[in-house]
Amino acid sequence: MKKSFSILFYIRKSRSNSDERATIHLRITVGAKRAEMSVQRKVNPNQWNPNAGKVKGSGQLAMETNRYLEEIRHKLFEIHGKLTTKGKPFSAETIRNEFSGKGKRQKMLLVLYQEHNDEILELVGKEYSMGRYYQHNRTKEHLRKFIQKEYDEQDIPMKKVDLAFIHRFEHHLKVTKAGGRNTITKYITNFKKIVRIAYAHNWINKDPFFHWKAKWKPTEREVLTEPELNALKEKEFKNKKLDRVRDIFLFCCFTGLSYADVKKLSSLDIVLDIRGQQWIKTQRKKTKTKSSVPLLPIPLQIMEKYGEFHARSKDNLILPVMSNQKLNEYLTDIAEQCGINKRITFHLSRHTFATTVTLANGVPIESVSKMLGHTSIKTTQIYAKVVDRKLVEDMDVVLSKYRIC
């Protein structure tokens, strides 16, 4: 005799949970027997329609949750159909276990993320920087706290990650003030990498990020002007550490090297062309692309100044580069002593090379892109916009002088 089969979604508020939202539960009934489970979604009780078994309204969260519930319903009917076709006895519990994957080994989100982070740590200094490892570790920690708060679980199966999960995690990062807009977007894109790994290995059936789009906030890139560069060059420092930091910063203002690249710069990266011009030809640590930069008089003078350090260096390093944190601390003092009213960080040297030193002096953007080792010229075009904006500002000064009254 064929047994009746029904599905019901209902909500249940946990007494121990301080969260005002209720957890959505699933009840499967076969004949007179029931099996229940949480679908790991929460909803405001006032927005729940008990008769329809879905969330009220047409907002984004309501639509995503209802779509998720409909997918569960469809999957359960599919499982019921297959079990009925086989002709073997089954129960509500059988359907629930088949749906939840009970008895099957599932990939868990945080376990997979930890495996990924362990692999990065093994490749630090080869393919990745320690900073990249820390970024992914922070993202995993934010995910752990979100899962604990949202689902009251230590981890969840990868197959439970959908678009609604992504949006709720993004909302969680905003509410907990995990950072600015771009920082939060970076956390989500880090998480996206883990999901794409799971999708590529067929641990999930579809990519939940397919309908998600990163929203980056345009940032203004600060650069040093020609007068500020001159002030930096001409300033005499009694403090030897400040003098050394200024020299390394200036070196990068006229070569465009990043901190990671100048720190590892050695005599092996310095080559002569057929005219006797010295060039830096090195592989960028971040992108693994080739960077080729002709050495201008100022960086050549700085190299000569630290020739004794280079001669003593076991690794043939060119400059005595300290930690990035220390460099940035000293740069704050240097800016103040030079009368530069800007927040200077070491990476500003690379921006200055791209704009004030090269693009503003007529160097073609394609050449600048090659010197910077960019993988796409679109990245270099950001600096071109900075130059255009500065040109407009300069022309406004000229226009104010010749305005007709």
VMD Tcl script that draws the C-alpha trace (Angstrom):
set ca {
  {0.00 0.00 0.00}
  {1.32 3.40 -0.99}
  {2.01 5.64 2.00}
  {1.18 9.37 2.04}
  {4.08 11.81 1.72}
  {4.13 15.45 2.81}
  {6.58 18.27 3.52}
  {6.10 21.13 5.98}
  {8.28 24.13 6.79}
  {7.74 25.77 10.18}
  {9.66 28.01 12.59}
  {10.93 27.38 16.10}
  {12.35 29.99 18.49}
  {15.18 28.78 20.73}
  {14.85 29.87 24.35}
  {18.61 30.03 24.85}
  {19.22 32.13 21.74}
  {19.35 35.89 22.29}
  {18.73 36.33 18.55}
  {15.16 37.55 17.97}
  {14.89 35.51 14.77}
  {13.46 32.00 14.66}
  {15.03 28.96 12.99}
  {13.21 27.42 10.02}
  {12.63 23.68 10.42}
  {11.60 20.97 7.99}
  {9.11 18.18 8.79}
  {8.92 15.16 6.47}
  {5.95 12.84 6.93}
  {5.65 9.38 5.37}
  {2.46 7.63 6.44}
  {2.14 8.35 10.16}
  {5.88 8.71 10.81}
  {7.76 12.03 10.94}
  {11.38 13.15 10.64}
  {12.50 16.70 11.35}
  {15.61 18.83 10.85}
  {16.73 22.45 10.75}
  {17.26 23.93 7.28}
  {19.84 26.28 8.85}
  {18.03 29.48 7.97}
  {16.54 32.09 10.30}
  {13.66 34.52 9.87}
  {11.86 37.21 11.83}
  {8.71 35.46 13.21}
  {6.55 38.40 12.06}
  {7.67 37.78 8.47}
  {6.77 34.09 8.47}
  {3.61 32.83 6.75}
  {2.72 29.58 8.58}
  {-0.04 28.60 6.14}
  {2.19 28.90 3.06}
  {5.33 27.74 4.87}
  {7.43 30.58 3.52}
  {8.66 34.11 4.22}
  {6.34 37.03 3.54}
  {7.32 39.93 1.30}
  {9.29 40.50 -1.89}
  {12.59 41.73 -0.42}
  {15.89 40.19 -1.44}
  {16.31 38.10 1.72}
  {12.71 36.84 1.55}
  {13.08 35.87 -2.11}
  {16.41 34.10 -1.52}
  {15.09 32.19 1.50}
  {11.91 31.13 -0.32}
  {13.96 30.03 -3.34}
  {16.14 27.95 -1.01}
  {13.07 26.33 0.59}
  {11.64 25.57 -2.85}
  {14.92 23.91 -3.85}
  {14.73 21.74 -0.72}
  {11.11 20.83 -1.53}
  {12.07 19.89 -5.11}
  {15.01 17.77 -3.92}
  {12.86 15.92 -1.36}
  {10.21 15.06 -3.98}
  {13.01 13.87 -6.24}
  {14.38 11.59 -3.49}
  {10.86 10.31 -2.70}
  {10.29 9.53 -6.38}
  {13.53 7.54 -6.69}
  {12.83 5.55 -3.51}
  {9.27 4.80 -4.68}
  {10.56 3.60 -8.07}
  {12.94 1.15 -6.39}
  {9.96 -0.46 -4.65}
  {11.82 -0.99 -1.38}
  {10.39 0.10 2.01}
  {11.46 3.55 3.23}
  {10.55 5.98 5.97}
  {10.56 9.72 6.62}
  {13.92 9.21 8.30}
  {15.27 7.51 5.16}
  {14.36 10.56 3.05}
  {15.83 12.96 5.62}
  {19.11 11.03 5.80}
  {19.37 10.85 2.01}
  {18.76 14.62 1.75}
  {21.18 15.60 4.53}
  {23.87 13.21 3.32}
  {23.94 11.37 6.63}
  {26.29 8.43 6.37}
  {28.14 10.08 3.51}
  {31.37 11.97 3.98}
  {30.75 15.68 3.45}
  {33.21 18.51 2.94}
  {32.89 21.01 5.77}
  {33.44 24.70 5.10}
  {35.88 25.62 7.88}
  {37.78 22.33 7.54}
  {38.28 23.03 3.83}
  {39.33 26.63 4.57}
  {41.90 25.43 7.12}
  {43.32 22.96 4.59}
  {43.64 25.84 2.10}
  {45.37 28.06 4.67}
  {47.78 25.29 5.64}
  {48.79 24.94 1.98}
  {49.39 28.71 1.72}
  {51.56 28.65 4.86}
  {53.73 25.92 3.32}
  {54.27 28.13 0.25}
  {55.00 31.42 2.08}
  {58.12 32.92 0.57}
  {57.70 30.87 -2.60}
  {54.30 31.62 -4.10}
  {52.59 33.59 -1.32}
  {53.44 36.28 1.22}
  {52.79 35.96 4.95}
  {50.32 38.85 4.51}
  {48.18 36.72 2.18}
  {48.17 33.93 4.78}
  {47.04 36.36 7.50}
  {44.27 37.71 5.20}
  {42.78 34.25 4.70}
  {43.16 33.40 8.37}
  {41.17 36.53 9.32}
  {38.48 35.63 6.78}
  {38.19 32.11 8.22}
  {37.88 33.54 11.74}
  {35.06 35.88 10.63}
  {33.31 32.89 9.02}
  {33.67 30.86 12.22}
  {32.04 33.60 14.31}
  {29.27 34.03 11.73}
  {28.45 30.30 11.65}
  {28.45 30.18 15.47}
  {26.05 33.13 15.67}
  {23.82 32.32 12.70}
  {23.54 28.54 12.99}
  {24.80 27.79 16.52}
  {27.20 25.29 14.92}
  {30.98 24.84 14.90}
  {31.01 24.24 11.13}
  {28.59 23.59 8.25}
  {28.70 21.38 5.13}
  {29.88 23.11 1.96}
  {26.61 22.21 0.24}
  {24.74 24.46 2.69}
  {26.52 27.53 1.29}
  {24.21 29.41 -1.07}
  {23.59 33.00 -2.16}
  {21.57 33.74 0.98}
  {24.50 32.52 3.12}
  {26.85 34.88 1.23}
  {24.58 37.88 1.73}
  {24.05 37.08 5.41}
  {27.81 36.76 5.92}
  {28.35 40.09 4.17}
  {25.69 41.66 6.40}
  {27.37 40.14 9.48}
  {30.72 41.72 8.51}
  {29.05 45.13 8.19}
  {27.17 44.85 11.49}
  {30.27 43.70 13.39}
  {32.30 46.50 11.75}
  {34.90 44.13 10.35}
  {36.23 46.96 8.18}
  {35.40 49.45 5.47}
  {33.56 48.59 2.27}
  {36.64 47.42 0.39}
  {37.94 45.40 3.35}
  {34.59 43.59 3.65}
  {34.50 42.97 -0.11}
  {38.00 41.51 0.15}
  {36.85 39.12 2.90}
  {34.02 37.94 0.64}
  {36.32 37.46 -2.37}
  {38.70 35.45 -0.14}
  {35.74 33.25 0.84}
  {34.75 33.04 -2.84}
  {38.07 31.34 -3.60}
  {37.25 28.52 -1.16}
  {33.79 28.05 -2.66}
  {35.26 27.92 -6.17}
  {37.69 25.22 -5.01}
  {34.74 23.18 -3.72}
  {32.84 23.71 -6.99}
  {35.85 22.70 -9.10}
  {36.14 19.44 -7.12}
  {32.38 18.71 -7.45}
  {31.87 18.95 -3.68}
  {28.97 21.31 -4.42}
  {26.60 21.11 -7.39}
  {26.51 24.79 -8.33}
  {28.43 28.01 -7.76}
  {26.56 30.16 -5.19}
  {28.67 33.16 -6.23}
  {27.27 33.10 -9.79}
  {24.81 35.94 -9.04}
  {27.08 37.79 -6.59}
  {29.09 40.81 -7.74}
  {31.88 42.50 -5.81}
  {31.17 46.15 -4.97}
  {34.43 48.06 -4.63}
  {34.55 51.65 -3.45}
  {36.78 53.80 -5.70}
  {39.83 54.96 -3.75}
  {41.86 58.11 -4.26}
  {45.54 57.26 -4.73}
  {47.75 59.76 -2.91}
  {51.04 60.70 -4.59}
  {53.92 63.08 -3.95}
  {54.17 66.16 -6.14}
  {57.40 67.40 -7.72}
  {57.97 70.04 -4.97}
  {57.35 67.41 -2.26}
  {59.82 65.03 -3.92}
  {62.42 67.84 -4.00}
  {61.80 68.61 -0.32}
  {62.38 64.95 0.46}
  {65.59 64.82 -1.58}
  {67.10 68.00 -0.14}
  {66.27 67.40 3.52}
  {69.29 66.53 5.70}
  {68.56 64.19 8.60}
  {70.77 63.92 11.65}
  {69.03 60.69 12.63}
  {70.69 57.87 10.63}
  {67.56 55.68 10.64}
  {65.42 58.49 9.21}
  {68.09 59.13 6.60}
  {68.14 55.48 5.60}
  {64.33 55.23 5.40}
  {64.19 58.39 3.26}
  {66.80 56.92 0.88}
  {64.94 53.61 0.47}
  {61.63 55.44 -0.02}
  {63.21 57.76 -2.62}
  {64.78 54.78 -4.37}
  {61.30 53.31 -4.85}
  {59.86 56.68 -5.92}
  {62.28 56.54 -8.88}
  {62.07 52.78 -9.60}
  {58.46 51.89 -8.75}
  {59.48 48.82 -6.73}
  {57.10 47.58 -4.06}
  {58.29 46.88 -0.51}
  {58.53 43.12 -1.14}
  {60.55 43.67 -4.32}
  {63.03 46.24 -2.97}
  {63.62 44.10 0.13}
  {64.80 41.16 -2.02}
  {66.59 43.30 -4.65}
  {70.10 41.95 -5.23}
  {72.99 42.48 -7.64}
  {71.57 39.60 -9.70}
  {68.65 41.89 -10.58}
  {70.92 44.66 -11.97}
  {71.88 44.28 -15.64}
  {73.62 46.41 -18.29}
  {72.14 47.04 -21.73}
  {74.26 47.45 -24.88}
  {74.62 51.19 -24.21}
  {75.96 50.65 -20.70}
  {72.67 51.75 -19.05}
  {71.93 49.90 -15.82}
  {68.49 48.33 -15.46}
  {66.55 46.57 -12.74}
  {65.13 43.38 -14.23}
  {63.33 41.35 -11.61}
  {60.33 39.13 -11.10}
  {57.62 40.74 -8.99}
  {56.96 38.76 -5.83}
  {53.21 39.49 -5.89}
  {52.27 38.71 -9.49}
  {55.34 36.72 -10.70}
  {55.52 39.06 -13.73}
  {58.73 40.60 -15.05}
  {59.49 44.21 -14.18}
  {62.08 46.17 -16.18}
  {63.12 49.64 -14.96}
  {66.05 51.79 -16.14}
  {68.03 53.17 -13.20}
  {67.86 56.97 -13.05}
  {70.65 59.09 -11.46}
  {68.96 59.35 -8.03}
  {68.59 55.59 -7.39}
  {72.11 55.07 -8.75}
  {73.46 57.58 -6.19}
  {71.55 55.79 -3.41}
  {72.96 52.43 -4.49}
  {76.47 53.91 -4.38}
  {75.80 55.34 -0.92}
  {75.02 51.84 0.42}
  {77.80 50.08 -1.50}
  {79.49 49.03 1.74}
  {76.30 47.34 2.97}
  {76.00 45.55 -0.38}
  {79.61 44.32 -0.16}
  {78.95 42.80 3.30}
  {75.57 41.27 2.39}
  {75.65 37.47 2.17}
  {72.69 37.53 -0.24}
  {74.14 40.39 -2.35}
  {71.27 42.66 -1.29}
  {71.39 46.22 -2.61}
  {69.75 48.14 0.25}
  {69.36 47.69 4.05}
  {65.56 47.42 4.12}
  {63.89 47.12 7.54}
  {60.34 45.89 8.23}
  {57.45 47.56 6.42}
  {55.89 48.49 9.75}
  {59.05 50.30 10.90}
  {59.42 52.04 7.54}
  {55.89 53.43 7.78}
  {56.47 54.60 11.35}
  {59.59 56.54 10.35}
  {57.93 57.92 7.21}
  {55.39 59.72 9.40}
  {58.24 61.62 11.10}
  {59.98 62.24 7.78}
  {56.85 63.76 6.23}
  {56.42 66.07 9.20}
  {60.05 67.24 9.09}
  {59.83 67.85 5.32}
  {56.61 69.85 5.65}
  {54.62 67.30 3.64}
  {51.02 67.43 4.83}
  {50.08 63.93 3.68}
  {49.82 60.52 5.27}
  {52.83 58.81 3.73}
  {53.06 55.03 3.59}
  {55.79 53.11 1.81}
  {53.50 52.04 -1.05}
  {52.98 55.73 -1.88}
  {56.45 55.61 -3.46}
  {55.17 53.24 -6.14}
  {52.20 55.53 -6.85}
  {54.57 58.50 -7.11}
  {56.75 56.68 -9.64}
  {53.72 55.85 -11.77}
  {52.39 59.42 -11.77}
  {54.80 62.26 -10.91}
  {57.97 60.59 -12.20}
  {56.72 58.85 -15.36}
  {53.19 59.57 -16.68}
  {53.36 63.28 -15.82}
  {56.62 63.49 -17.81}
  {55.15 61.98 -20.94}
  {56.20 58.33 -20.56}
  {53.64 56.20 -22.48}
  {51.24 54.26 -20.28}
  {52.27 50.97 -21.94}
  {55.89 51.56 -20.86}
  {54.83 52.48 -17.32}
  {52.72 49.31 -17.11}
  {55.73 47.20 -18.12}
  {58.04 48.90 -15.61}
  {55.51 48.39 -12.81}
  {55.06 44.74 -13.78}
  {51.27 45.06 -14.03}
  {49.41 42.04 -15.40}
  {46.78 44.35 -16.95}
  {47.06 47.88 -18.34}
  {43.72 48.63 -16.64}
  {45.61 48.74 -13.34}
  {48.02 51.33 -14.76}
  {45.11 53.42 -16.10}
  {44.11 54.20 -12.51}
  {47.32 56.24 -12.24}
  {46.55 58.02 -15.51}
  {43.31 59.27 -13.94}
  {45.31 60.69 -11.02}
  {47.53 62.60 -13.48}
  {44.45 63.92 -15.34}
  {42.88 65.11 -12.10}
  {46.09 66.88 -11.09}
  {46.23 68.54 -14.51}
  {42.69 69.87 -14.04}
  {43.61 71.23 -10.60}
  {46.71 72.96 -12.01}
  {44.73 74.48 -14.87}
  {42.12 75.78 -12.43}
  {44.91 77.86 -10.84}
  {45.87 79.24 -14.27}
  {42.25 79.98 -15.17}
  {41.72 81.88 -11.92}
  {44.64 84.20 -12.85}
  {43.25 85.01 -16.28}
  {39.56 85.13 -15.49}
  {37.72 87.97 -17.27}
  {35.88 90.14 -14.78}
}
mol new
graphics top color blue
foreach p $ca { graphics top sphere $p radius 0.5 }
foreach p [lrange $ca 0 end-1] q [lrange $ca 1 end] { graphics top cylinder $p $q radius 0.2 }
display resetview
